[in-house]
Amino acid sequence: MRDDEDHFALMLGRAALAVWGDMPRDVQEALFEIAVKDRPEDRDALAKLLHERHPRTLHAR
């Protein structure tokens, strides 16, 4: 069962990456926070990847 879950998680993750820039900002933020919840060391790298692929998602800091 775990192999199926990993397979579908990968599929869903790729789909989310493909449409990330079209998602509402609150959905982006919720998915991002869930994704890095147990992996805080990956937070900056994931943010960079998303910002490079979808410039609309850049946050003013």
Sequence and secondary structure as in RCSB ss.txt:
>XXXX:A:sequence
MRDDEDHFALMLGRAALAVWGDMPRDVQEALFEIAVKDRPEDRDALAKLLHERHPRTLHAR
>XXXX:A:secstr
 HHHHHHHHHHHHHHHHHHGGGS HHHHHHHHHHHHTT GGGHHHHHHHHHHH GGG    
